[in-house]
Amino acid sequence: MAVLAKIVRIGNSRGLRIPKALLDEAGLTNEVQLHAEPGKLTASAVRSPRAG
């Protein structure tokens, strides 16, 4: 699924509003790891170590 999104001002920062359907499809929750490359921003799920 691909959608267009605008980058919005949030205080001194910028942010994206990500549709719930995309978050559900990607399996993303409250915390993500961001990677930046020229012309590309990637959000990945943060993997927690196993308990025990």
C-alpha contacts under 8 A as a table, 3 or more apart, distances in Angstrom:
res1	aa1	res2	aa2	distance
1	M	22	L	7.21
5	A	16	L	6.86
5	A	17	R	7.01
5	A	18	I	7.66
6	K	16	L	6.53
6	K	17	R	7.72
7	I	14	R	6.26
7	I	15	G	5.55
7	I	16	L	5.21
7	I	17	R	7.92
8	V	14	R	5.43
8	V	15	G	5.30
8	V	16	L	6.35
9	R	12	N	7.06
9	R	13	S	6.02
9	R	14	R	4.58
9	R	15	G	6.35
10	I	13	S	5.17
10	I	14	R	5.33
10	I	15	G	6.31
11	G	14	R	7.61
18	I	22	L	6.85
18	I	23	L	7.00
19	P	22	L	5.50
19	P	23	L	6.61
20	K	23	L	5.02
20	K	24	D	6.05
21	A	24	D	5.16
21	A	25	E	6.10
22	L	25	E	5.06
22	L	26	A	6.10
23	L	26	A	5.21
23	L	27	G	5.90
23	L	28	L	5.24
23	L	29	T	7.32
24	D	27	G	5.00
24	D	28	L	6.54
27	G	45	A	7.58
28	L	31	E	7.57
28	L	32	V	7.15
28	L	44	S	7.54
28	L	45	A	5.67
29	T	32	V	7.46
29	T	45	A	7.46
31	E	45	A	6.94
31	E	46	V	6.39
32	V	43	A	5.90
32	V	44	S	5.38
32	V	45	A	4.85
32	V	46	V	5.33
33	Q	43	A	5.59
33	Q	44	S	5.14
33	Q	45	A	6.28
33	Q	46	V	5.94
34	L	41	L	6.99
34	L	42	T	5.63
34	L	43	A	4.65
34	L	44	S	6.47
35	H	41	L	5.83
35	H	42	T	5.13
35	H	43	A	6.55
36	A	40	K	5.96
36	A	41	L	4.67
36	A	42	T	6.46
37	E	40	K	5.07
37	E	41	L	6.37
